[in-house]
Amino acid sequence: MPLWVVLAGFLLAACGNDMRDQPRYDPLAPAPGWPNDQSARVPVEGTVARDESLQPVPDTLPEPLTRELLERGGQRYEIFCSPCHGDSGRGDGMVVQRGFPAPPSLHGAHLREIPLRHFYDVIENGFGRMYAYGARVPARDRWAIAAYIRALQLSQYAKLDDLAPRQRKQLQRESREDTP
Ligand code: HEC
């Protein structure tokens, strides 16, 4: 093998190393000299992320309410909301038990009567001391969580008449068994 090929091989190998060792920031690492000393940048004002729709946000659920959507909402609620709002929505999540200011119960009259869109907006933009989740919870999931919260509210205020006849009978049977 000619000497120049061997030398070129060395050069290229060094090249590979350089590319591996490029200067970069770890996610959320501080970056002195940049605005707020942050390496993470906020989107430029007036720009739209590729996965955000340019359509105006509708006032209520933009797709049919299905079991799949509710289950998705429940799963997202558990991940993003229950640490503070609690599984039941009463504002007693683990983060609150460790000292974070308690959010209001999701079962108060005010939030039971509020239009669905309010939950969508609170998730996207935050509310008071609550952080905005718009960057982490995409539009469809915001609706799914909003729908799940409505279901959670109904679950706490269901009337006997709301149940299917079979469930109603079962409940009556069980409560008869419970009474001594
Ligand atoms: C880190 C804790 C925390 C998490 C996580 C959190 N919240 Fe909150 N939330 C709060 C606090 C605290 C308030 C009360 C804020 C205030 O009044 O200053 C609040 C208020 C609210 C309200 C009441 C708004 C009103 O009109 O009174 C709604 C609705 C709500 N949150 C929904 C959600 C949903 C949905 C999620 C999940 C995507 C979520 N929150 C995640 C802490 C949290």
Residues whose N, C-alpha, C, O or C-beta is under 5 A from the ligand:
A	BS01	HEC	F80 C81 P83 C84 P101 A102 P103 P104 V122 I123 F127 G128 R129 M130 Y133
